[in-house]
Amino acid sequence: MANPTSKTSSLMVRLDSESKQALVAAAELRRISISDYVRTVTVAQARREVSSAADRTILLSPDEQLAFWQALNSPVKLTPAQKRLGALMRGNQ
């Protein structure tokens, strides 16, 4: 965590009303202020991402993991250019 005697700086973020309401609800669940919630969650996440980047690993949230898995497992739809290239490489012209 930051040194309590260190200077702080502010950060302004613009959110749509749905996103702000999600932050309000999450902060209420933890019984902390919205500022404390944003600081606690975003700083921790930022540190994990910086650490994983330093380790040269990819850190994905559960939703990102699912999207990645679905992208890998969905059937490939070749473009006409890819089909022509495949035919050319097989010797079918």
Chimera marker file (.cmm) of the C-alpha trace (Angstrom):
<marker_set name="trace">
<marker id="1" x="0.000" y="0.000" z="0.000" r="1" g="1" b="0" radius="0.5"/>
<marker id="2" x="0.972" y="3.637" z="-0.296" r="1" g="1" b="0" radius="0.5"/>
<marker id="3" x="2.865" y="5.355" z="2.456" r="1" g="1" b="0" radius="0.5"/>
<marker id="4" x="0.298" y="7.240" z="4.605" r="1" g="1" b="0" radius="0.5"/>
<marker id="5" x="2.546" y="10.301" z="4.672" r="1" g="1" b="0" radius="0.5"/>
<marker id="6" x="2.889" y="10.413" z="0.887" r="1" g="1" b="0" radius="0.5"/>
<marker id="7" x="1.024" y="13.032" z="-1.098" r="1" g="1" b="0" radius="0.5"/>
<marker id="8" x="-2.118" y="11.948" z="-2.887" r="1" g="1" b="0" radius="0.5"/>
<marker id="9" x="-3.488" y="13.000" z="-6.224" r="1" g="1" b="0" radius="0.5"/>
<marker id="10" x="-6.993" y="12.877" z="-7.582" r="1" g="1" b="0" radius="0.5"/>
<marker id="11" x="-8.298" y="11.022" z="-10.556" r="1" g="1" b="0" radius="0.5"/>
<marker id="12" x="-11.523" y="11.950" z="-12.299" r="1" g="1" b="0" radius="0.5"/>
<marker id="13" x="-13.378" y="9.288" z="-14.231" r="1" g="1" b="0" radius="0.5"/>
<marker id="14" x="-16.479" y="9.749" z="-16.361" r="1" g="1" b="0" radius="0.5"/>
<marker id="15" x="-18.956" y="6.870" z="-16.236" r="1" g="1" b="0" radius="0.5"/>
<marker id="16" x="-22.317" y="6.140" z="-17.742" r="1" g="1" b="0" radius="0.5"/>
<marker id="17" x="-25.113" y="5.870" z="-15.165" r="1" g="1" b="0" radius="0.5"/>
<marker id="18" x="-25.243" y="2.054" z="-15.333" r="1" g="1" b="0" radius="0.5"/>
<marker id="19" x="-21.528" y="1.743" z="-14.570" r="1" g="1" b="0" radius="0.5"/>
<marker id="20" x="-21.744" y="4.243" z="-11.724" r="1" g="1" b="0" radius="0.5"/>
<marker id="21" x="-24.697" y="2.395" z="-10.225" r="1" g="1" b="0" radius="0.5"/>
<marker id="22" x="-22.704" y="-0.841" z="-10.350" r="1" g="1" b="0" radius="0.5"/>
<marker id="23" x="-19.877" y="0.847" z="-8.427" r="1" g="1" b="0" radius="0.5"/>
<marker id="24" x="-22.321" y="2.298" z="-5.893" r="1" g="1" b="0" radius="0.5"/>
<marker id="25" x="-23.905" y="-1.125" z="-5.332" r="1" g="1" b="0" radius="0.5"/>
<marker id="26" x="-20.522" y="-2.851" z="-4.992" r="1" g="1" b="0" radius="0.5"/>
<marker id="27" x="-19.293" y="-0.229" z="-2.527" r="1" g="1" b="0" radius="0.5"/>
<marker id="28" x="-22.476" y="-0.614" z="-0.493" r="1" g="1" b="0" radius="0.5"/>
<marker id="29" x="-21.934" y="-4.376" z="-0.340" r="1" g="1" b="0" radius="0.5"/>
<marker id="30" x="-18.522" y="-3.769" z="1.214" r="1" g="1" b="0" radius="0.5"/>
<marker id="31" x="-19.877" y="-0.899" z="3.346" r="1" g="1" b="0" radius="0.5"/>
<marker id="32" x="-17.220" y="1.488" z="2.121" r="1" g="1" b="0" radius="0.5"/>
<marker id="33" x="-17.297" y="4.697" z="0.122" r="1" g="1" b="0" radius="0.5"/>
<marker id="34" x="-17.284" y="4.614" z="-3.659" r="1" g="1" b="0" radius="0.5"/>
<marker id="35" x="-13.839" y="6.234" z="-3.643" r="1" g="1" b="0" radius="0.5"/>
<marker id="36" x="-12.489" y="3.576" z="-1.283" r="1" g="1" b="0" radius="0.5"/>
<marker id="37" x="-14.053" y="0.834" z="-3.398" r="1" g="1" b="0" radius="0.5"/>
<marker id="38" x="-12.573" y="2.171" z="-6.641" r="1" g="1" b="0" radius="0.5"/>
<marker id="39" x="-9.186" y="2.657" z="-4.977" r="1" g="1" b="0" radius="0.5"/>
<marker id="40" x="-9.196" y="-0.817" z="-3.412" r="1" g="1" b="0" radius="0.5"/>
<marker id="41" x="-10.334" y="-2.733" z="-6.471" r="1" g="1" b="0" radius="0.5"/>
<marker id="42" x="-8.621" y="-0.836" z="-9.276" r="1" g="1" b="0" radius="0.5"/>
<marker id="43" x="-5.242" y="-0.481" z="-7.591" r="1" g="1" b="0" radius="0.5"/>
<marker id="44" x="-5.180" y="-4.190" z="-6.727" r="1" g="1" b="0" radius="0.5"/>
<marker id="45" x="-6.154" y="-5.107" z="-10.298" r="1" g="1" b="0" radius="0.5"/>
<marker id="46" x="-3.600" y="-2.714" z="-11.764" r="1" g="1" b="0" radius="0.5"/>
<marker id="47" x="-0.863" y="-4.240" z="-9.605" r="1" g="1" b="0" radius="0.5"/>
<marker id="48" x="-1.823" y="-7.765" z="-10.739" r="1" g="1" b="0" radius="0.5"/>
<marker id="49" x="-1.723" y="-6.681" z="-14.387" r="1" g="1" b="0" radius="0.5"/>
<marker id="50" x="1.658" y="-4.969" z="-14.011" r="1" g="1" b="0" radius="0.5"/>
<marker id="51" x="3.027" y="-8.029" z="-12.214" r="1" g="1" b="0" radius="0.5"/>
<marker id="52" x="1.731" y="-10.427" z="-14.863" r="1" g="1" b="0" radius="0.5"/>
<marker id="53" x="3.179" y="-8.211" z="-17.599" r="1" g="1" b="0" radius="0.5"/>
<marker id="54" x="6.544" y="-8.322" z="-15.858" r="1" g="1" b="0" radius="0.5"/>
<marker id="55" x="6.258" y="-12.127" z="-15.727" r="1" g="1" b="0" radius="0.5"/>
<marker id="56" x="5.208" y="-12.149" z="-19.402" r="1" g="1" b="0" radius="0.5"/>
<marker id="57" x="1.978" y="-13.922" z="-18.576" r="1" g="1" b="0" radius="0.5"/>
<marker id="58" x="-1.531" y="-13.019" z="-19.639" r="1" g="1" b="0" radius="0.5"/>
<marker id="59" x="-4.003" y="-12.445" z="-16.858" r="1" g="1" b="0" radius="0.5"/>
<marker id="60" x="-7.645" y="-12.827" z="-17.892" r="1" g="1" b="0" radius="0.5"/>
<marker id="61" x="-10.794" y="-12.292" z="-15.872" r="1" g="1" b="0" radius="0.5"/>
<marker id="62" x="-13.301" y="-15.182" z="-15.830" r="1" g="1" b="0" radius="0.5"/>
<marker id="63" x="-15.378" y="-13.422" z="-18.514" r="1" g="1" b="0" radius="0.5"/>
<marker id="64" x="-12.271" y="-12.860" z="-20.639" r="1" g="1" b="0" radius="0.5"/>
<marker id="65" x="-11.251" y="-16.504" z="-20.167" r="1" g="1" b="0" radius="0.5"/>
<marker id="66" x="-14.657" y="-17.657" z="-21.394" r="1" g="1" b="0" radius="0.5"/>
<marker id="67" x="-14.567" y="-15.321" z="-24.407" r="1" g="1" b="0" radius="0.5"/>
<marker id="68" x="-11.054" y="-16.533" z="-25.281" r="1" g="1" b="0" radius="0.5"/>
<marker id="69" x="-12.075" y="-20.192" z="-24.961" r="1" g="1" b="0" radius="0.5"/>
<marker id="70" x="-15.171" y="-19.635" z="-27.102" r="1" g="1" b="0" radius="0.5"/>
<marker id="71" x="-13.093" y="-17.881" z="-29.759" r="1" g="1" b="0" radius="0.5"/>
<marker id="72" x="-10.657" y="-20.800" z="-29.865" r="1" g="1" b="0" radius="0.5"/>
<marker id="73" x="-13.432" y="-23.385" z="-30.057" r="1" g="1" b="0" radius="0.5"/>
<marker id="74" x="-15.724" y="-21.718" z="-32.565" r="1" g="1" b="0" radius="0.5"/>
<marker id="75" x="-15.521" y="-22.995" z="-36.125" r="1" g="1" b="0" radius="0.5"/>
<marker id="76" x="-13.327" y="-20.998" z="-38.444" r="1" g="1" b="0" radius="0.5"/>
<marker id="77" x="-15.078" y="-19.310" z="-41.348" r="1" g="1" b="0" radius="0.5"/>
<marker id="78" x="-12.617" y="-18.796" z="-44.163" r="1" g="1" b="0" radius="0.5"/>
<marker id="79" x="-12.775" y="-15.715" z="-46.335" r="1" g="1" b="0" radius="0.5"/>
<marker id="80" x="-12.882" y="-16.141" z="-50.115" r="1" g="1" b="0" radius="0.5"/>
<marker id="81" x="-9.244" y="-15.023" z="-50.288" r="1" g="1" b="0" radius="0.5"/>
<marker id="82" x="-8.241" y="-17.677" z="-47.732" r="1" g="1" b="0" radius="0.5"/>
<marker id="83" x="-10.125" y="-20.339" z="-49.706" r="1" g="1" b="0" radius="0.5"/>
<marker id="84" x="-8.317" y="-19.323" z="-52.911" r="1" g="1" b="0" radius="0.5"/>
<marker id="85" x="-4.967" y="-19.405" z="-51.123" r="1" g="1" b="0" radius="0.5"/>
<marker id="86" x="-5.722" y="-22.868" z="-49.731" r="1" g="1" b="0" radius="0.5"/>
<marker id="87" x="-6.652" y="-24.119" z="-53.196" r="1" g="1" b="0" radius="0.5"/>
<marker id="88" x="-3.493" y="-22.595" z="-54.647" r="1" g="1" b="0" radius="0.5"/>
<marker id="89" x="-1.332" y="-24.209" z="-51.954" r="1" g="1" b="0" radius="0.5"/>
<marker id="90" x="-2.948" y="-27.611" z="-52.586" r="1" g="1" b="0" radius="0.5"/>
<marker id="91" x="-2.217" y="-27.219" z="-56.296" r="1" g="1" b="0" radius="0.5"/>
<marker id="92" x="-5.898" y="-26.778" z="-57.231" r="1" g="1" b="0" radius="0.5"/>
<marker id="93" x="-6.182" y="-23.756" z="-59.435" r="1" g="1" b="0" radius="0.5"/>
<link id1="1" id2="2" r="1" g="1" b="0" radius="0.2"/>
<link id1="2" id2="3" r="1" g="1" b="0" radius="0.2"/>
<link id1="3" id2="4" r="1" g="1" b="0" radius="0.2"/>
<link id1="4" id2="5" r="1" g="1" b="0" radius="0.2"/>
<link id1="5" id2="6" r="1" g="1" b="0" radius="0.2"/>
<link id1="6" id2="7" r="1" g="1" b="0" radius="0.2"/>
<link id1="7" id2="8" r="1" g="1" b="0" radius="0.2"/>
<link id1="8" id2="9" r="1" g="1" b="0" radius="0.2"/>
<link id1="9" id2="10" r="1" g="1" b="0" radius="0.2"/>
<link id1="10" id2="11" r="1" g="1" b="0" radius="0.2"/>
<link id1="11" id2="12" r="1" g="1" b="0" radius="0.2"/>
<link id1="12" id2="13" r="1" g="1" b="0" radius="0.2"/>
<link id1="13" id2="14" r="1" g="1" b="0" radius="0.2"/>
<link id1="14" id2="15" r="1" g="1" b="0" radius="0.2"/>
<link id1="15" id2="16" r="1" g="1" b="0" radius="0.2"/>
<link id1="16" id2="17" r="1" g="1" b="0" radius="0.2"/>
<link id1="17" id2="18" r="1" g="1" b="0" radius="0.2"/>
<link id1="18" id2="19" r="1" g="1" b="0" radius="0.2"/>
<link id1="19" id2="20" r="1" g="1" b="0" radius="0.2"/>
<link id1="20" id2="21" r="1" g="1" b="0" radius="0.2"/>
<link id1="21" id2="22" r="1" g="1" b="0" radius="0.2"/>
<link id1="22" id2="23" r="1" g="1" b="0" radius="0.2"/>
<link id1="23" id2="24" r="1" g="1" b="0" radius="0.2"/>
<link id1="24" id2="25" r="1" g="1" b="0" radius="0.2"/>
<link id1="25" id2="26" r="1" g="1" b="0" radius="0.2"/>
<link id1="26" id2="27" r="1" g="1" b="0" radius="0.2"/>
<link id1="27" id2="28" r="1" g="1" b="0" radius="0.2"/>
<link id1="28" id2="29" r="1" g="1" b="0" radius="0.2"/>
<link id1="29" id2="30" r="1" g="1" b="0" radius="0.2"/>
<link id1="30" id2="31" r="1" g="1" b="0" radius="0.2"/>
<link id1="31" id2="32" r="1" g="1" b="0" radius="0.2"/>
<link id1="32" id2="33" r="1" g="1" b="0" radius="0.2"/>
<link id1="33" id2="34" r="1" g="1" b="0" radius="0.2"/>
<link id1="34" id2="35" r="1" g="1" b="0" radius="0.2"/>
<link id1="35" id2="36" r="1" g="1" b="0" radius="0.2"/>
<link id1="36" id2="37" r="1" g="1" b="0" radius="0.2"/>
<link id1="37" id2="38" r="1" g="1" b="0" radius="0.2"/>
<link id1="38" id2="39" r="1" g="1" b="0" radius="0.2"/>
<link id1="39" id2="40" r="1" g="1" b="0" radius="0.2"/>
<link id1="40" id2="41" r="1" g="1" b="0" radius="0.2"/>
<link id1="41" id2="42" r="1" g="1" b="0" radius="0.2"/>
<link id1="42" id2="43" r="1" g="1" b="0" radius="0.2"/>
<link id1="43" id2="44" r="1" g="1" b="0" radius="0.2"/>
<link id1="44" id2="45" r="1" g="1" b="0" radius="0.2"/>
<link id1="45" id2="46" r="1" g="1" b="0" radius="0.2"/>
<link id1="46" id2="47" r="1" g="1" b="0" radius="0.2"/>
<link id1="47" id2="48" r="1" g="1" b="0" radius="0.2"/>
<link id1="48" id2="49" r="1" g="1" b="0" radius="0.2"/>
<link id1="49" id2="50" r="1" g="1" b="0" radius="0.2"/>
<link id1="50" id2="51" r="1" g="1" b="0" radius="0.2"/>
<link id1="51" id2="52" r="1" g="1" b="0" radius="0.2"/>
<link id1="52" id2="53" r="1" g="1" b="0" radius="0.2"/>
<link id1="53" id2="54" r="1" g="1" b="0" radius="0.2"/>
<link id1="54" id2="55" r="1" g="1" b="0" radius="0.2"/>
<link id1="55" id2="56" r="1" g="1" b="0" radius="0.2"/>
<link id1="56" id2="57" r="1" g="1" b="0" radius="0.2"/>
<link id1="57" id2="58" r="1" g="1" b="0" radius="0.2"/>
<link id1="58" id2="59" r="1" g="1" b="0" radius="0.2"/>
<link id1="59" id2="60" r="1" g="1" b="0" radius="0.2"/>
<link id1="60" id2="61" r="1" g="1" b="0" radius="0.2"/>
<link id1="61" id2="62" r="1" g="1" b="0" radius="0.2"/>
<link id1="62" id2="63" r="1" g="1" b="0" radius="0.2"/>
<link id1="63" id2="64" r="1" g="1" b="0" radius="0.2"/>
<link id1="64" id2="65" r="1" g="1" b="0" radius="0.2"/>
<link id1="65" id2="66" r="1" g="1" b="0" radius="0.2"/>
<link id1="66" id2="67" r="1" g="1" b="0" radius="0.2"/>
<link id1="67" id2="68" r="1" g="1" b="0" radius="0.2"/>
<link id1="68" id2="69" r="1" g="1" b="0" radius="0.2"/>
<link id1="69" id2="70" r="1" g="1" b="0" radius="0.2"/>
<link id1="70" id2="71" r="1" g="1" b="0" radius="0.2"/>
<link id1="71" id2="72" r="1" g="1" b="0" radius="0.2"/>
<link id1="72" id2="73" r="1" g="1" b="0" radius="0.2"/>
<link id1="73" id2="74" r="1" g="1" b="0" radius="0.2"/>
<link id1="74" id2="75" r="1" g="1" b="0" radius="0.2"/>
<link id1="75" id2="76" r="1" g="1" b="0" radius="0.2"/>
<link id1="76" id2="77" r="1" g="1" b="0" radius="0.2"/>
<link id1="77" id2="78" r="1" g="1" b="0" radius="0.2"/>
<link id1="78" id2="79" r="1" g="1" b="0" radius="0.2"/>
<link id1="79" id2="80" r="1" g="1" b="0" radius="0.2"/>
<link id1="80" id2="81" r="1" g="1" b="0" radius="0.2"/>
<link id1="81" id2="82" r="1" g="1" b="0" radius="0.2"/>
<link id1="82" id2="83" r="1" g="1" b="0" radius="0.2"/>
<link id1="83" id2="84" r="1" g="1" b="0" radius="0.2"/>
<link id1="84" id2="85" r="1" g="1" b="0" radius="0.2"/>
<link id1="85" id2="86" r="1" g="1" b="0" radius="0.2"/>
<link id1="86" id2="87" r="1" g="1" b="0" radius="0.2"/>
<link id1="87" id2="88" r="1" g="1" b="0" radius="0.2"/>
<link id1="88" id2="89" r="1" g="1" b="0" radius="0.2"/>
<link id1="89" id2="90" r="1" g="1" b="0" radius="0.2"/>
<link id1="90" id2="91" r="1" g="1" b="0" radius="0.2"/>
<link id1="91" id2="92" r="1" g="1" b="0" radius="0.2"/>
<link id1="92" id2="93" r="1" g="1" b="0" radius="0.2"/>
</marker_set>
